[in-house]
Amino acid sequence: MLHSAQDVGGEHFRDLVEFPALDSDGEEEDFGQEIAMAEEEPAAMAIAEAGTGPVPDRWVNAGIAHDDYLDFVRAGRSPHPPATEPS
């Protein structure tokens, strides 16, 4: 699943699961775009990388993403990704 959410968090609110969806009417609790289903993790990662254009070494699980988001907030929320990353 690909989830696109509004950046409404901060240092004391970083539960990414609670951020509102960018493409939702606000009434749905579950959101996201199904990219594909795969039996094995390597296949799932390959499909996700080919279909969404992420930076391969920037994948994290949901538990780590919250900590990474806090680092992002504390660093000043760079308004533009580095030139090597998709916008």
Gaussian input, Z-matrix of N, CA and C with variables (Angstrom, degrees):
# hf/3-21g

backbone

0 1
 N
 C     1     B1
 C     2     B2     1     A1
 N     3     B3     2     A2     1     D1
 C     4     B4     3     A3     2     D2
 C     5     B5     4     A4     3     D3
 N     6     B6     5     A5     4     D4
 C     7     B7     6     A6     5     D5
 C     8     B8     7     A7     6     D6
 N     9     B9     8     A8     7     D7
 C    10    B10     9     A9     8     D8
 C    11    B11    10    A10     9     D9
 N    12    B12    11    A11    10    D10
 C    13    B13    12    A12    11    D11
 C    14    B14    13    A13    12    D12
 N    15    B15    14    A14    13    D13
 C    16    B16    15    A15    14    D14
 C    17    B17    16    A16    15    D15
 N    18    B18    17    A17    16    D16
 C    19    B19    18    A18    17    D17
 C    20    B20    19    A19    18    D18
 N    21    B21    20    A20    19    D19
 C    22    B22    21    A21    20    D20
 C    23    B23    22    A22    21    D21
 N    24    B24    23    A23    22    D22
 C    25    B25    24    A24    23    D23
 C    26    B26    25    A25    24    D24
 N    27    B27    26    A26    25    D25
 C    28    B28    27    A27    26    D26
 C    29    B29    28    A28    27    D27
 N    30    B30    29    A29    28    D28
 C    31    B31    30    A30    29    D29
 C    32    B32    31    A31    30    D30
 N    33    B33    32    A32    31    D31
 C    34    B34    33    A33    32    D32
 C    35    B35    34    A34    33    D33
 N    36    B36    35    A35    34    D34
 C    37    B37    36    A36    35    D35
 C    38    B38    37    A37    36    D36
 N    39    B39    38    A38    37    D37
 C    40    B40    39    A39    38    D38
 C    41    B41    40    A40    39    D39
 N    42    B42    41    A41    40    D40
 C    43    B43    42    A42    41    D41
 C    44    B44    43    A43    42    D42
 N    45    B45    44    A44    43    D43
 C    46    B46    45    A45    44    D44
 C    47    B47    46    A46    45    D45
 N    48    B48    47    A47    46    D46
 C    49    B49    48    A48    47    D47
 C    50    B50    49    A49    48    D48
 N    51    B51    50    A50    49    D49
 C    52    B52    51    A51    50    D50
 C    53    B53    52    A52    51    D51
 N    54    B54    53    A53    52    D52
 C    55    B55    54    A54    53    D53
 C    56    B56    55    A55    54    D54
 N    57    B57    56    A56    55    D55
 C    58    B58    57    A57    56    D56
 C    59    B59    58    A58    57    D57
 N    60    B60    59    A59    58    D58
 C    61    B61    60    A60    59    D59
 C    62    B62    61    A61    60    D60
 N    63    B63    62    A62    61    D61
 C    64    B64    63    A63    62    D62
 C    65    B65    64    A64    63    D63
 N    66    B66    65    A65    64    D64
 C    67    B67    66    A66    65    D65
 C    68    B68    67    A67    66    D66
 N    69    B69    68    A68    67    D67
 C    70    B70    69    A69    68    D68
 C    71    B71    70    A70    69    D69
 N    72    B72    71    A71    70    D70
 C    73    B73    72    A72    71    D71
 C    74    B74    73    A73    72    D72
 N    75    B75    74    A74    73    D73
 C    76    B76    75    A75    74    D74
 C    77    B77    76    A76    75    D75
 N    78    B78    77    A77    76    D76
 C    79    B79    78    A78    77    D77
 C    80    B80    79    A79    78    D78
 N    81    B81    80    A80    79    D79
 C    82    B82    81    A81    80    D80
 C    83    B83    82    A82    81    D81
 N    84    B84    83    A83    82    D82
 C    85    B85    84    A84    83    D83
 C    86    B86    85    A85    84    D84
 N    87    B87    86    A86    85    D85
 C    88    B88    87    A87    86    D86
 C    89    B89    88    A88    87    D87
 N    90    B90    89    A89    88    D88
 C    91    B91    90    A90    89    D89
 C    92    B92    91    A91    90    D90
 N    93    B93    92    A92    91    D91
 C    94    B94    93    A93    92    D92
 C    95    B95    94    A94    93    D93
 N    96    B96    95    A95    94    D94
 C    97    B97    96    A96    95    D95
 C    98    B98    97    A97    96    D96
 N    99    B99    98    A98    97    D97
 C   100   B100    99    A99    98    D98
 C   101   B101   100   A100    99    D99
 N   102   B102   101   A101   100   D100
 C   103   B103   102   A102   101   D101
 C   104   B104   103   A103   102   D102
 N   105   B105   104   A104   103   D103
 C   106   B106   105   A105   104   D104
 C   107   B107   106   A106   105   D105
 N   108   B108   107   A107   106   D106
 C   109   B109   108   A108   107   D107
 C   110   B110   109   A109   108   D108
 N   111   B111   110   A110   109   D109
 C   112   B112   111   A111   110   D110
 C   113   B113   112   A112   111   D111
 N   114   B114   113   A113   112   D112
 C   115   B115   114   A114   113   D113
 C   116   B116   115   A115   114   D114
 N   117   B117   116   A116   115   D115
 C   118   B118   117   A117   116   D116
 C   119   B119   118   A118   117   D117
 N   120   B120   119   A119   118   D118
 C   121   B121   120   A120   119   D119
 C   122   B122   121   A121   120   D120
 N   123   B123   122   A122   121   D121
 C   124   B124   123   A123   122   D122
 C   125   B125   124   A124   123   D123
 N   126   B126   125   A125   124   D124
 C   127   B127   126   A126   125   D125
 C   128   B128   127   A127   126   D126
 N   129   B129   128   A128   127   D127
 C   130   B130   129   A129   128   D128
 C   131   B131   130   A130   129   D129
 N   132   B132   131   A131   130   D130
 C   133   B133   132   A132   131   D131
 C   134   B134   133   A133   132   D132
 N   135   B135   134   A134   133   D133
 C   136   B136   135   A135   134   D134
 C   137   B137   136   A136   135   D135
 N   138   B138   137   A137   136   D136
 C   139   B139   138   A138   137   D137
 C   140   B140   139   A139   138   D138
 N   141   B141   140   A140   139   D139
 C   142   B142   141   A141   140   D140
 C   143   B143   142   A142   141   D141
 N   144   B144   143   A143   142   D142
 C   145   B145   144   A144   143   D143
 C   146   B146   145   A145   144   D144
 N   147   B147   146   A146   145   D145
 C   148   B148   147   A147   146   D146
 C   149   B149   148   A148   147   D147
 N   150   B150   149   A149   148   D148
 C   151   B151   150   A150   149   D149
 C   152   B152   151   A151   150   D150
 N   153   B153   152   A152   151   D151
 C   154   B154   153   A153   152   D152
 C   155   B155   154   A154   153   D153
 N   156   B156   155   A155   154   D154
 C   157   B157   156   A156   155   D155
 C   158   B158   157   A157   156   D156
 N   159   B159   158   A158   157   D157
 C   160   B160   159   A159   158   D158
 C   161   B161   160   A160   159   D159
 N   162   B162   161   A161   160   D160
 C   163   B163   162   A162   161   D161
 C   164   B164   163   A163   162   D162
 N   165   B165   164   A164   163   D163
 C   166   B166   165   A165   164   D164
 C   167   B167   166   A166   165   D165
 N   168   B168   167   A167   166   D166
 C   169   B169   168   A168   167   D167
 C   170   B170   169   A169   168   D168
 N   171   B171   170   A170   169   D169
 C   172   B172   171   A171   170   D170
 C   173   B173   172   A172   171   D171
 N   174   B174   173   A173   172   D172
 C   175   B175   174   A174   173   D173
 C   176   B176   175   A175   174   D174
 N   177   B177   176   A176   175   D175
 C   178   B178   177   A177   176   D176
 C   179   B179   178   A178   177   D177
 N   180   B180   179   A179   178   D178
 C   181   B181   180   A180   179   D179
 C   182   B182   181   A181   180   D180
 N   183   B183   182   A182   181   D181
 C   184   B184   183   A183   182   D182
 C   185   B185   184   A184   183   D183
 N   186   B186   185   A185   184   D184
 C   187   B187   186   A186   185   D185
 C   188   B188   187   A187   186   D186
 N   189   B189   188   A188   187   D187
 C   190   B190   189   A189   188   D188
 C   191   B191   190   A190   189   D189
 N   192   B192   191   A191   190   D190
 C   193   B193   192   A192   191   D191
 C   194   B194   193   A193   192   D192
 N   195   B195   194   A194   193   D193
 C   196   B196   195   A195   194   D194
 C   197   B197   196   A196   195   D195
 N   198   B198   197   A197   196   D196
 C   199   B199   198   A198   197   D197
 C   200   B200   199   A199   198   D198
 N   201   B201   200   A200   199   D199
 C   202   B202   201   A201   200   D200
 C   203   B203   202   A202   201   D201
 N   204   B204   203   A203   202   D202
 C   205   B205   204   A204   203   D203
 C   206   B206   205   A205   204   D204
 N   207   B207   206   A206   205   D205
 C   208   B208   207   A207   206   D206
 C   209   B209   208   A208   207   D207
 N   210   B210   209   A209   208   D208
 C   211   B211   210   A210   209   D209
 C   212   B212   211   A211   210   D210
 N   213   B213   212   A212   211   D211
 C   214   B214   213   A213   212   D212
 C   215   B215   214   A214   213   D213
 N   216   B216   215   A215   214   D214
 C   217   B217   216   A216   215   D215
 C   218   B218   217   A217   216   D216
 N   219   B219   218   A218   217   D217
 C   220   B220   219   A219   218   D218
 C   221   B221   220   A220   219   D219
 N   222   B222   221   A221   220   D220
 C   223   B223   222   A222   221   D221
 C   224   B224   223   A223   222   D222
 N   225   B225   224   A224   223   D223
 C   226   B226   225   A225   224   D224
 C   227   B227   226   A226   225   D225
 N   228   B228   227   A227   226   D226
 C   229   B229   228   A228   227   D227
 C   230   B230   229   A229   228   D228
 N   231   B231   230   A230   229   D229
 C   232   B232   231   A231   230   D230
 C   233   B233   232   A232   231   D231
 N   234   B234   233   A233   232   D232
 C   235   B235   234   A234   233   D233
 C   236   B236   235   A235   234   D234
 N   237   B237   236   A236   235   D235
 C   238   B238   237   A237   236   D236
 C   239   B239   238   A238   237   D237
 N   240   B240   239   A239   238   D238
 C   241   B241   240   A240   239   D239
 C   242   B242   241   A241   240   D240
 N   243   B243   242   A242   241   D241
 C   244   B244   243   A243   242   D242
 C   245   B245   244   A244   243   D243
 N   246   B246   245   A245   244   D244
 C   247   B247   246   A246   245   D245
 C   248   B248   247   A247   246   D246
 N   249   B249   248   A248   247   D247
 C   250   B250   249   A249   248   D248
 C   251   B251   250   A250   249   D249
 N   252   B252   251   A251   250   D250
 C   253   B253   252   A252   251   D251
 C   254   B254   253   A253   252   D252
 N   255   B255   254   A254   253   D253
 C   256   B256   255   A255   254   D254
 C   257   B257   256   A256   255   D255
 N   258   B258   257   A257   256   D256
 C   259   B259   258   A258   257   D257
 C   260   B260   259   A259   258   D258

   B1=1.4499
   B2=1.5201
   B3=1.3115
   B4=1.4568
   B5=1.5212
   B6=1.3273
   B7=1.4529
   B8=1.5200
   B9=1.3189
   B10=1.4676
   B11=1.5132
   B12=1.3300
   B13=1.4574
   B14=1.5194
   B15=1.3194
   B16=1.4592
   B17=1.5312
   B18=1.3072
   B19=1.4562
   B20=1.5225
   B21=1.3238
   B22=1.4616
   B23=1.5239
   B24=1.3093
   B25=1.4557
   B26=1.5036
   B27=1.2937
   B28=1.4529
   B29=1.5116
   B30=1.2963
   B31=1.4588
   B32=1.5305
   B33=1.3250
   B34=1.4661
   B35=1.5313
   B36=1.3094
   B37=1.4707
   B38=1.5151
   B39=1.3325
   B40=1.4585
   B41=1.5247
   B42=1.3208
   B43=1.4645
   B44=1.5248
   B45=1.3172
   B46=1.4623
   B47=1.5233
   B48=1.3064
   B49=1.4669
   B50=1.5265
   B51=1.3085
   B52=1.4639
   B53=1.5255
   B54=1.3299
   B55=1.4602
   B56=1.5276
   B57=1.3396
   B58=1.4680
   B59=1.5311
   B60=1.3098
   B61=1.4692
   B62=1.5233
   B63=1.3176
   B64=1.4579
   B65=1.5271
   B66=1.3131
   B67=1.4628
   B68=1.5221
   B69=1.3203
   B70=1.4593
   B71=1.5207
   B72=1.3136
   B73=1.4547
   B74=1.5332
   B75=1.3195
   B76=1.4525
   B77=1.5109
   B78=1.3251
   B79=1.4470
   B80=1.5193
   B81=1.3021
   B82=1.4591
   B83=1.5133
   B84=1.3473
   B85=1.4514
   B86=1.5167
   B87=1.3120
   B88=1.4590
   B89=1.5153
   B90=1.3044
   B91=1.4466
   B92=1.5070
   B93=1.2953
   B94=1.4566
   B95=1.5113
   B96=1.2982
   B97=1.4531
   B98=1.5247
   B99=1.3172
   B100=1.4534
   B101=1.5183
   B102=1.3195
   B103=1.4562
   B104=1.5265
   B105=1.3184
   B106=1.4619
   B107=1.5213
   B108=1.3259
   B109=1.4574
   B110=1.5223
   B111=1.3291
   B112=1.4629
   B113=1.5194
   B114=1.3202
   B115=1.4630
   B116=1.5245
   B117=1.3230
   B118=1.4626
   B119=1.5307
   B120=1.3365
   B121=1.4615
   B122=1.5288
   B123=1.3357
   B124=1.4791
   B125=1.5289
   B126=1.3138
   B127=1.4639
   B128=1.5283
   B129=1.3166
   B130=1.4632
   B131=1.5306
   B132=1.3145
   B133=1.4643
   B134=1.5272
   B135=1.3219
   B136=1.4714
   B137=1.5252
   B138=1.3123
   B139=1.4612
   B140=1.5275
   B141=1.3269
   B142=1.4636
   B143=1.5264
   B144=1.3341
   B145=1.4618
   B146=1.5239
   B147=1.3251
   B148=1.4670
   B149=1.5309
   B150=1.3334
   B151=1.4535
   B152=1.5062
   B153=1.3377
   B154=1.4620
   B155=1.5190
   B156=1.3136
   B157=1.4560
   B158=1.5137
   B159=1.3329
   B160=1.4604
   B161=1.5303
   B162=1.3025
   B163=1.4595
   B164=1.5346
   B165=1.3355
   B166=1.4692
   B167=1.5259
   B168=1.3209
   B169=1.4604
   B170=1.5272
   B171=1.3324
   B172=1.4643
   B173=1.5238
   B174=1.3302
   B175=1.4649
   B176=1.5262
   B177=1.3291
   B178=1.4656
   B179=1.5252
   B180=1.3327
   B181=1.4611
   B182=1.5259
   B183=1.3123
   B184=1.4666
   B185=1.5222
   B186=1.3222
   B187=1.4571
   B188=1.5089
   B189=1.3127
   B190=1.4622
   B191=1.5295
   B192=1.3011
   B193=1.4641
   B194=1.5250
   B195=1.3165
   B196=1.4620
   B197=1.5298
   B198=1.3293
   B199=1.4675
   B200=1.5218
   B201=1.3345
   B202=1.4604
   B203=1.5252
   B204=1.3329
   B205=1.4569
   B206=1.5334
   B207=1.3351
   B208=1.4608
   B209=1.5299
   B210=1.3286
   B211=1.4661
   B212=1.5235
   B213=1.3284
   B214=1.4665
   B215=1.5362
   B216=1.3287
   B217=1.4671
   B218=1.5244
   B219=1.3072
   B220=1.4652
   B221=1.5292
   B222=1.3295
   B223=1.4671
   B224=1.5216
   B225=1.3191
   B226=1.4596
   B227=1.5081
   B228=1.3316
   B229=1.4670
   B230=1.5100
   B231=1.2901
   B232=1.4595
   B233=1.5246
   B234=1.3474
   B235=1.4621
   B236=1.5259
   B237=1.3208
   B238=1.4556
   B239=1.5203
   B240=1.3305
   B241=1.4737
   B242=1.5166
   B243=1.3317
   B244=1.4615
   B245=1.5201
   B246=1.3227
   B247=1.4540
   B248=1.5191
   B249=1.3391
   B250=1.4558
   B251=1.5249
   B252=1.3262
   B253=1.4513
   B254=1.5368
   B255=1.3500
   B256=1.4683
   B257=1.5190
   B258=1.2993
   B259=1.4623
   B260=1.5021
   A1=109.13
   A2=115.69
   A3=122.21
   A4=106.54
   A5=116.36
   A6=121.72
   A7=108.92
   A8=116.46
   A9=122.35
   A10=107.11
   A11=116.28
   A12=120.32
   A13=111.12
   A14=114.72
   A15=121.34
   A16=109.12
   A17=117.24
   A18=122.00
   A19=108.09
   A20=116.25
   A21=121.50
   A22=111.65
   A23=116.95
   A24=120.99
   A25=113.63
   A26=113.36
   A27=121.70
   A28=109.26
   A29=115.75
   A30=120.40
   A31=112.16
   A32=117.68
   A33=120.56
   A34=113.00
   A35=117.19
   A36=120.92
   A37=107.99
   A38=115.61
   A39=120.25
   A40=112.76
   A41=115.86
   A42=120.43
   A43=108.05
   A44=116.29
   A45=122.06
   A46=112.91
   A47=117.11
   A48=121.10
   A49=110.91
   A50=117.32
   A51=122.14
   A52=113.94
   A53=118.46
   A54=120.99
   A55=109.14
   A56=118.49
   A57=120.53
   A58=111.78
   A59=115.17
   A60=121.45
   A61=110.82
   A62=116.03
   A63=121.09
   A64=111.26
   A65=116.71
   A66=121.62
   A67=113.02
   A68=116.80
   A69=120.34
   A70=110.15
   A71=115.73
   A72=119.93
   A73=111.48
   A74=117.07
   A75=121.35
   A76=114.39
   A77=117.80
   A78=120.49
   A79=112.82
   A80=117.85
   A81=120.89
   A82=109.95
   A83=115.87
   A84=118.78
   A85=110.59
   A86=116.81
   A87=120.64
   A88=107.99
   A89=115.59
   A90=118.87
   A91=108.49
   A92=114.86
   A93=120.73
   A94=109.93
   A95=114.12
   A96=120.82
   A97=107.90
   A98=116.57
   A99=119.06
   A100=108.65
   A101=115.88
   A102=122.20
   A103=109.50
   A104=116.54
   A105=121.50
   A106=109.28
   A107=115.36
   A108=121.89
   A109=107.30
   A110=115.89
   A111=120.75
   A112=108.86
   A113=115.40
   A114=120.77
   A115=112.06
   A116=117.59
   A117=121.96
   A118=110.38
   A119=116.69
   A120=122.18
   A121=113.24
   A122=120.15
   A123=118.72
   A124=112.83
   A125=117.09
   A126=120.28
   A127=110.57
   A128=116.48
   A129=120.23
   A130=110.73
   A131=116.61
   A132=120.23
   A133=110.95
   A134=117.26
   A135=120.87
   A136=110.37
   A137=116.88
   A138=120.94
   A139=110.15
   A140=116.73
   A141=120.86
   A142=111.08
   A143=116.56
   A144=119.92
   A145=111.57
   A146=117.11
   A147=120.41
   A148=111.19
   A149=116.98
   A150=120.38
   A151=116.33
   A152=118.10
   A153=118.88
   A154=114.06
   A155=118.68
   A156=122.22
   A157=116.48
   A158=119.50
   A159=119.41
   A160=112.13
   A161=115.10
   A162=120.92
   A163=105.91
   A164=118.51
   A165=121.51
   A166=115.65
   A167=119.63
   A168=119.47
   A169=113.10
   A170=117.88
   A171=121.70
   A172=113.05
   A173=118.22
   A174=121.58
   A175=109.37
   A176=116.89
   A177=121.86
   A178=108.30
   A179=116.20
   A180=117.89
   A181=109.09
   A182=116.78
   A183=120.77
   A184=112.31
   A185=118.34
   A186=120.88
   A187=113.05
   A188=117.66
   A189=122.32
   A190=110.41
   A191=118.02
   A192=121.75
   A193=111.35
   A194=118.31
   A195=120.95
   A196=110.19
   A197=116.70
   A198=120.38
   A199=110.85
   A200=116.79
   A201=120.42
   A202=110.78
   A203=116.99
   A204=120.58
   A205=110.60
   A206=117.22
   A207=120.22
   A208=109.88
   A209=118.02
   A210=120.90
   A211=110.57
   A212=116.51
   A213=122.87
   A214=110.76
   A215=116.77
   A216=121.74
   A217=110.04
   A218=116.77
   A219=120.77
   A220=112.16
   A221=117.18
   A222=120.93
   A223=112.15
   A224=117.32
   A225=120.17
   A226=114.58
   A227=118.69
   A228=122.41
   A229=112.26
   A230=117.45
   A231=121.67
   A232=109.34
   A233=118.40
   A234=120.25
   A235=113.39
   A236=116.88
   A237=119.91
   A238=109.44
   A239=117.82
   A240=119.52
   A241=109.91
   A242=116.98
   A243=119.31
   A244=110.84
   A245=118.11
   A246=122.70
   A247=113.10
   A248=118.73
   A249=121.28
   A250=112.51
   A251=117.40
   A252=120.44
   A253=110.39
   A254=116.48
   A255=118.73
   A256=109.88
   A257=117.00
   A258=119.97
   A259=111.21
   D1=141.79
   D2=174.96
   D3=-108.76
   D4=122.63
   D5=-179.93
   D6=-113.56
   D7=128.39
   D8=175.06
   D9=-118.11
   D10=118.51
   D11=-174.90
   D12=-126.12
   D13=156.42
   D14=175.31
   D15=-72.08
   D16=141.71
   D17=177.78
   D18=-85.44
   D19=88.18
   D20=-177.57
   D21=-111.28
   D22=6.19
   D23=-174.95
   D24=-88.51
   D25=-173.53
   D26=179.04
   D27=-168.29
   D28=-166.58
   D29=-176.09
   D30=-60.86
   D31=-31.11
   D32=-178.12
   D33=-105.42
   D34=1.15
   D35=175.66
   D36=-139.76
   D37=99.34
   D38=-177.06
   D39=-132.67
   D40=23.09
   D41=177.51
   D42=-80.38
   D43=90.39
   D44=-173.58
   D45=-55.70
   D46=-28.77
   D47=179.68
   D48=-64.63
   D49=-26.16
   D50=-178.61
   D51=-88.05
   D52=-8.57
   D53=179.54
   D54=-67.75
   D55=140.49
   D56=179.74
   D57=-70.91
   D58=146.04
   D59=179.79
   D60=-68.10
   D61=146.32
   D62=175.42
   D63=-70.55
   D64=-35.71
   D65=-172.24
   D66=-110.94
   D67=33.97
   D68=-177.21
   D69=-123.15
   D70=157.65
   D71=176.84
   D72=-83.21
   D73=4.11
   D74=177.27
   D75=87.99
   D76=-7.18
   D77=-177.73
   D78=-96.65
   D79=-18.20
   D80=-179.28
   D81=-86.95
   D82=134.30
   D83=175.76
   D84=-83.23
   D85=-39.59
   D86=178.50
   D87=-96.11
   D88=132.48
   D89=178.21
   D90=-144.45
   D91=167.52
   D92=178.18
   D93=135.25
   D94=162.23
   D95=179.47
   D96=-109.88
   D97=122.97
   D98=178.24
   D99=-71.47
   D100=122.10
   D101=178.84
   D102=-87.77
   D103=-47.52
   D104=-179.92
   D105=-175.65
   D106=171.99
   D107=172.81
   D108=-124.54
   D109=142.27
   D110=-179.72
   D111=-143.50
   D112=151.73
   D113=179.78
   D114=-78.34
   D115=-36.37
   D116=-173.60
   D117=-115.53
   D118=147.68
   D119=-178.77
   D120=-57.69
   D121=-46.47
   D122=-179.86
   D123=-58.97
   D124=-38.22
   D125=178.52
   D126=-67.22
   D127=-40.71
   D128=178.92
   D129=-63.00
   D130=-42.88
   D131=180.00
   D132=-65.33
   D133=-40.85
   D134=179.70
   D135=-63.71
   D136=-42.93
   D137=179.40
   D138=-64.61
   D139=-45.23
   D140=-179.52
   D141=-62.82
   D142=-43.26
   D143=-179.94
   D144=-65.01
   D145=-39.83
   D146=-179.70
   D147=-71.15
   D148=-33.83
   D149=-174.15
   D150=-90.46
   D151=-18.16
   D152=-174.88
   D153=-122.46
   D154=-11.45
   D155=176.25
   D156=70.36
   D157=34.24
   D158=179.79
   D159=-79.56
   D160=172.15
   D161=172.55
   D162=-85.28
   D163=116.67
   D164=-172.09
   D165=-54.91
   D166=-35.12
   D167=-178.13
   D168=-86.90
   D169=12.31
   D170=-179.48
   D171=-109.47
   D172=8.03
   D173=178.73
   D174=-71.40
   D175=137.29
   D176=173.72
   D177=-141.81
   D178=159.65
   D179=175.44
   D180=-84.92
   D181=171.69
   D182=-174.22
   D183=-59.59
   D184=-37.78
   D185=-179.54
   D186=-64.66
   D187=-36.62
   D188=179.96
   D189=-80.26
   D190=-32.10
   D191=-177.32
   D192=-57.93
   D193=-35.58
   D194=-179.87
   D195=-63.00
   D196=-42.40
   D197=178.43
   D198=-68.01
   D199=-40.47
   D200=177.49
   D201=-63.03
   D202=-38.15
   D203=178.03
   D204=-63.03
   D205=-41.58
   D206=178.22
   D207=-61.38
   D208=-42.23
   D209=176.14
   D210=-59.52
   D211=-42.17
   D212=178.37
   D213=-59.87
   D214=-46.08
   D215=179.64
   D216=-63.45
   D217=-47.22
   D218=-177.85
   D219=-66.34
   D220=-26.68
   D221=179.20
   D222=-79.99
   D223=-6.42
   D224=176.04
   D225=102.26
   D226=16.05
   D227=175.73
   D228=48.75
   D229=73.23
   D230=178.27
   D231=-50.28
   D232=123.15
   D233=-176.50
   D234=-72.32
   D235=-17.47
   D236=-178.07
   D237=-132.74
   D238=132.83
   D239=177.04
   D240=-67.84
   D241=155.52
   D242=175.28
   D243=-56.30
   D244=156.05
   D245=-175.64
   D246=-58.24
   D247=-21.11
   D248=-178.68
   D249=-84.34
   D250=-7.93
   D251=-178.50
   D252=-106.81
   D253=148.08
   D254=176.19
   D255=-68.50
   D256=150.24
   D257=179.38
   D258=-88.56

